[in-house]
Amino acid sequence: MNMKIAFVGKGGSGKTTLSSLFIRHLAATGAPVVAVDADINQHLGAALGLDDEQSAQLPAMGGRLPLIKDYLRGTNPRITGTDAMIKTTPPGAGSRLLRIREDNPVYETCARAVELDGGAVRLMVTGPFTEADLGVACYHSKTGAVELLLNHLVDGRDEYAVVDMTAGSDSFASGMFTRFDMTFLVAEPTRKGVSVYRQYKDYAQDFGVDLKVVGNKVQGQDDLDFLREQVGDDLLVTVGHSDWVRSMEKGRPPRFTLLEETNHLALKTLQEAADATYERRDWERYTRQMVHFHLKNAQSWGNERTGADLAAQVDPDFVLREHAPATA
């Protein structure tokens, strides 16, 4: 199946650890994966086994935004220039689309291959952003390059884009939370742990977003009962203590096959839940939501910041589809 998958959760929930385990699981199946660290605190590279020096050398998408914009713009006549592109700019006729398996200048410049037990994934990181990059004077703009990427990404069957997200209001304001086929919310069995779930649930239900809860740091029946009481049927699976994860966090991960069997089964459950959303994909709704949030951002700040009418960037005849041509 082809999936765009987000991992969200409050700081310390184990979101990055679980997203890295899921990425390792997918890589072990031989599936092509683009992994994106869109969190404000960049830890996904380390969780995938990179040392500090290797992580520091990962190319930041934010520092390469002009190239990303120029490539994605293609020959789209509705986009007057890269200066007029904002993080919500949707593709249209003439835009260049991205695919998981291909080689292109965006991947060549912004992605690096990470070897995982014989498999390899492409890793991309947001890195530091400047106000000038995205026209948003706050750190939430870090995810802007990721949103442009997702707006132009056409993933095919048996391909995965996995994004380690920041669980803040940035993804709600921009609409990035609607860019995913499945959102896994990592929650500890505490009141704070489920508060992010309630926030996401409130926003997601109006936009048809598939949301499942992964209970983390669950130590017994009382923890399990608490999560079931708080999130109901949205609780998909729970994860407890892992000696494998403990070793990984010390920088000495054993071979992935040695991960506890219960955790292997949990990761398989996540993949099955994500794959099950494939038949429910609605490209018209996906494109419509993209346009909705672009117009909202254009009106609230984009038009003033760029000096252009960004509503003119919307191509009314364009629908992003799985089998769209590489240059739409």
C-alpha positions as CSV (number, residue, x, y, z in Angstrom):
1,M,0.0,0.0,0.0
2,N,1.1,3.6,-0.3
3,M,0.9,5.7,2.7
4,K,1.7,9.1,4.2
5,I,2.0,8.5,7.9
6,A,2.4,11.0,10.7
7,F,3.6,10.4,14.3
8,V,2.5,13.0,16.8
9,G,2.5,13.3,20.6
10,K,3.6,15.6,23.4
11,G,7.3,16.0,24.2
12,G,8.7,12.9,26.0
13,S,5.9,10.6,24.8
14,G,8.2,8.4,22.9
15,K,6.9,9.7,19.5
16,T,10.3,9.8,17.8
17,T,11.4,6.4,19.2
18,L,8.2,4.8,17.9
19,S,8.4,6.5,14.5
20,S,12.0,5.3,14.2
21,L,10.9,1.7,15.1
22,F,8.2,1.9,12.5
23,I,10.6,3.1,9.9
24,R,13.0,0.2,10.7
25,H,10.0,-2.2,10.5
26,L,9.1,-0.9,7.0
27,A,12.7,-1.0,5.8
28,A,13.0,-4.6,7.0
29,T,10.1,-5.5,4.8
30,G,11.9,-4.0,1.8
31,A,9.4,-1.2,1.3
32,P,10.8,2.1,0.0
33,V,10.5,4.8,2.7
34,V,11.1,8.5,2.9
35,A,11.5,9.5,6.5
36,V,11.1,13.1,7.5
37,D,12.0,14.7,10.8
38,A,9.6,17.7,11.1
39,D,9.9,18.0,14.8
40,I,11.2,21.2,16.3
41,N,13.7,19.1,18.3
42,Q,15.6,17.1,15.7
43,H,16.1,13.5,17.0
44,L,15.0,11.1,14.3
45,G,18.5,10.8,12.8
46,A,19.9,9.7,16.1
47,A,17.0,7.3,16.7
48,L,17.8,5.7,13.3
49,G,21.4,5.1,14.4
50,L,23.3,8.2,13.2
51,D,26.0,9.6,15.5
52,D,26.1,13.3,16.5
53,E,28.5,14.1,13.6
54,Q,26.4,12.3,11.0
55,S,23.2,14.0,12.3
56,A,24.8,17.4,12.2
57,Q,25.8,16.8,8.5
58,L,22.2,16.1,7.4
59,P,21.2,18.8,4.9
60,A,18.5,21.1,6.3
61,M,15.5,21.5,4.0
62,G,15.0,25.1,5.3
63,G,18.4,26.2,4.0
64,R,17.5,24.8,0.5
65,L,14.0,26.2,0.2
66,P,14.7,28.2,-2.9
67,L,15.8,25.0,-4.7
68,I,12.8,23.1,-3.5
69,K,10.4,25.8,-4.6
70,D,12.0,26.2,-8.0
71,Y,11.8,22.5,-8.7
72,L,8.2,22.1,-7.5
73,R,7.1,25.2,-9.4
74,G,8.1,23.7,-12.7
75,T,6.3,25.5,-15.5
76,N,3.2,26.2,-13.6
77,P,2.0,29.5,-15.1
78,R,-0.1,30.3,-12.0
79,I,3.0,30.8,-9.9
80,T,4.7,34.0,-10.9
81,G,7.9,33.1,-9.1
82,T,9.4,31.3,-6.2
83,D,9.0,34.4,-4.0
84,A,5.3,34.0,-4.4
85,M,5.3,30.4,-3.2
86,I,4.3,29.9,0.4
87,K,4.2,26.6,2.4
88,T,0.6,25.9,1.4
89,T,1.0,26.6,-2.3
90,P,-0.8,23.7,-4.1
91,P,0.4,22.0,-7.3
92,G,-1.4,22.7,-10.6
93,A,-0.8,22.1,-14.3
94,G,2.9,22.4,-15.0
95,S,4.0,21.8,-11.4
96,R,6.6,19.1,-10.7
97,L,5.4,16.2,-8.5
98,L,7.6,14.1,-6.3
99,R,7.5,10.3,-6.0
100,I,8.9,8.0,-3.3
101,R,11.1,5.8,-5.6
102,E,12.5,8.4,-8.0
103,D,15.7,10.3,-8.0
104,N,15.2,14.1,-8.3
105,P,17.1,17.3,-7.4
106,V,15.0,17.7,-4.1
107,Y,16.1,14.3,-2.8
108,E,19.6,14.7,-4.2
109,T,20.0,18.0,-2.3
110,C,17.9,17.4,0.9
111,A,17.8,13.6,1.5
112,R,20.5,11.2,2.7
113,A,20.4,7.4,2.6
114,V,20.4,5.7,6.0
115,E,21.3,2.0,6.2
116,L,19.1,0.0,8.5
117,D,20.0,-3.7,8.9
118,G,20.5,-4.2,5.2
119,G,17.7,-2.0,4.1
120,A,18.0,1.8,3.5
121,V,15.6,4.7,3.8
122,R,15.8,8.3,2.6
123,L,16.0,10.7,5.6
124,M,15.1,14.4,5.3
125,V,15.2,16.9,8.1
126,T,13.6,20.4,8.4
127,G,16.6,22.0,10.1
128,P,16.7,25.7,11.1
129,F,14.4,28.1,9.3
130,T,14.5,31.8,9.0
131,E,11.5,34.2,9.0
132,A,12.4,35.1,5.4
133,D,12.2,31.5,4.3
134,L,8.5,31.1,4.9
135,G,7.1,34.5,5.9
136,V,5.9,33.3,9.3
137,A,7.6,35.0,12.2
138,C,7.6,32.0,14.6
139,Y,9.3,28.6,15.0
140,H,6.1,26.8,13.8
141,S,7.3,27.7,10.3
142,K,9.9,24.9,10.6
143,T,7.4,22.5,9.1
144,G,6.7,24.7,6.0
145,A,9.2,22.9,3.7
146,V,7.7,19.6,4.7
147,E,4.2,20.8,3.8
148,L,5.3,21.9,0.4
149,L,6.9,18.4,0.0
150,L,3.7,16.7,1.0
151,N,1.5,18.9,-1.2
152,H,3.5,17.7,-4.2
153,L,4.1,14.1,-3.2
154,V,2.4,11.3,-5.1
155,D,3.1,8.1,-3.3
156,G,2.5,4.8,-5.1
157,R,1.5,1.3,-3.9
158,D,3.9,-0.3,-1.3
159,E,5.6,3.0,-0.6
160,Y,5.7,5.0,2.6
161,A,6.4,8.6,3.7
162,V,6.8,8.7,7.5
163,V,6.9,12.1,9.2
164,D,7.9,12.6,12.8
165,M,5.8,15.7,13.6
166,T,5.6,18.4,16.1
167,A,2.3,18.2,17.9
168,G,1.5,21.9,18.0
169,S,-1.0,24.3,16.6
170,D,1.2,24.8,13.5
171,S,-0.1,21.7,11.7
172,F,-3.7,22.8,12.5
173,A,-3.3,26.4,11.2
174,S,-1.6,25.4,8.0
175,G,-3.7,22.3,7.4
176,M,-0.7,19.9,7.4
177,F,-2.6,17.5,9.7
178,T,-4.9,16.7,6.7
179,R,-1.9,15.7,4.5
180,F,-1.7,12.1,6.0
181,D,-3.5,8.9,5.3
182,M,-2.9,7.8,8.9
183,T,-1.9,9.7,12.0
184,F,-0.5,7.7,14.9
185,L,-0.8,9.7,18.2
186,V,1.7,8.4,20.8
187,A,0.2,8.8,24.3
188,E,1.4,7.9,27.8
189,P,-1.2,6.7,30.3
190,T,-1.5,10.2,32.0
191,R,-3.8,13.1,31.8
192,K,-1.2,15.2,30.0
193,G,-0.6,12.2,27.7
194,V,-4.2,12.1,26.4
195,S,-4.6,15.9,26.2
196,V,-2.9,16.1,22.8
197,Y,-5.2,13.3,21.7
198,R,-8.3,15.3,22.5
199,Q,-6.9,18.3,20.7
200,Y,-6.1,16.3,17.6
201,K,-9.4,14.5,17.8
202,D,-11.4,17.8,17.8
203,Y,-9.6,19.0,14.7
204,A,-9.4,15.7,12.9
205,Q,-13.1,14.7,13.0
206,D,-14.1,17.7,10.8
207,F,-11.7,16.7,8.1
208,G,-12.0,13.0,7.9
209,V,-8.5,12.4,9.3
210,D,-7.7,8.8,10.3
211,L,-6.4,8.9,13.9
212,K,-5.2,6.0,16.0
213,V,-3.6,6.1,19.5
214,V,-0.5,4.1,20.3
215,G,-0.2,3.8,24.1
216,N,3.4,4.0,25.2
217,K,5.1,3.3,28.5
218,V,2.2,1.1,29.5
219,Q,3.2,-0.9,32.6
220,G,0.1,-2.8,33.6
221,Q,-3.6,-3.3,33.5
222,D,-4.3,-0.1,35.3
223,D,-2.5,1.9,32.6
224,L,-4.3,0.0,29.9
225,D,-7.7,0.6,31.5
226,F,-6.9,4.3,31.8
227,L,-6.1,4.7,28.1
228,R,-9.2,2.7,27.1
229,E,-11.3,4.9,29.2
230,Q,-9.8,8.1,27.8
231,V,-9.5,7.3,24.1
232,G,-11.9,4.4,23.6
233,D,-11.8,2.5,20.2
234,D,-9.1,4.9,19.0
235,L,-6.6,2.9,21.1
236,L,-4.9,0.7,18.5
237,V,-2.0,-0.9,20.4
238,T,0.2,-0.4,23.4
239,V,3.9,-0.7,24.0
240,G,5.8,-1.3,27.2
241,H,9.4,-1.4,28.3
242,S,11.9,-2.5,25.7
243,D,15.5,-3.6,26.4
244,W,16.1,-3.2,22.7
245,V,15.1,0.5,22.8
246,R,17.2,1.0,25.9
247,S,20.2,-0.3,24.0
248,M,19.3,1.9,21.0
249,E,19.1,5.0,23.2
250,K,22.6,4.3,24.4
251,G,23.8,4.2,20.8
252,R,24.2,0.4,20.8
253,P,21.2,-1.0,19.0
254,P,21.2,-4.7,18.5
255,R,20.0,-6.1,15.1
256,F,16.4,-5.2,14.6
257,T,15.3,-8.9,14.4
258,L,16.2,-9.0,18.1
259,L,13.4,-6.5,19.0
260,E,10.9,-8.1,21.4
261,E,8.3,-10.2,19.6
262,T,5.5,-8.2,21.2
263,N,6.9,-5.0,19.8
264,H,7.4,-6.6,16.4
265,L,3.7,-7.5,16.5
266,A,2.7,-4.0,17.6
267,L,4.6,-2.5,14.6
268,K,2.9,-5.0,12.3
269,T,-0.4,-3.8,13.7
270,L,0.5,-0.2,12.9
271,Q,1.4,-1.1,9.3
272,E,-1.9,-3.1,8.9
273,A,-3.9,-0.1,10.2
274,A,-2.2,2.3,7.9
275,D,-2.5,0.0,4.9
276,A,-6.3,-0.4,5.6
277,T,-6.8,3.3,4.8
278,Y,-5.7,2.8,1.2
279,E,-9.1,1.9,-0.1
280,R,-10.6,5.0,1.5
281,R,-8.2,7.5,-0.2
282,D,-10.2,10.4,-1.7
283,W,-7.9,12.5,-3.9
284,E,-10.7,15.0,-4.6
285,R,-11.1,15.7,-0.9
286,Y,-7.4,15.7,-0.4
287,T,-6.9,18.4,-3.1
288,R,-10.0,20.4,-1.9
289,Q,-8.5,20.5,1.7
290,M,-5.2,21.6,0.3
291,V,-6.9,24.5,-1.5
292,H,-9.0,25.4,1.5
293,F,-6.0,25.9,3.8
294,H,-4.0,27.7,1.1
295,L,-6.8,30.2,0.6
296,K,-7.0,30.6,4.4
297,N,-3.3,31.2,4.8
298,A,-3.2,33.5,1.8
299,Q,-5.9,35.7,3.3
300,S,-4.6,35.8,6.8
301,W,-0.9,36.6,6.0
302,G,0.3,35.3,2.6
303,N,-1.1,38.0,0.3
304,E,0.3,40.8,2.5
305,R,3.7,39.1,2.9
306,T,4.2,38.3,-0.8
307,G,2.4,41.3,-2.3
308,A,0.5,39.0,-4.6
309,D,-3.0,37.5,-4.8
310,L,-2.2,33.9,-3.9
311,A,-5.7,32.7,-4.6
312,A,-4.7,33.0,-8.3
313,Q,-2.3,30.0,-7.7
314,V,-5.2,27.6,-7.4
315,D,-5.8,25.5,-10.5
316,P,-9.5,24.7,-10.4
317,D,-9.1,21.8,-12.9
318,F,-6.3,20.1,-11.0
319,V,-6.7,17.1,-8.8
320,L,-3.6,15.4,-7.3
321,R,-3.8,11.7,-8.1
322,E,-1.8,8.6,-7.6
323,H,-1.2,8.2,-11.4
324,A,-0.7,11.9,-12.2
325,P,2.2,12.6,-14.6
326,A,5.5,13.5,-13.0
327,T,5.0,17.0,-14.4
328,A,1.3,17.7,-13.9
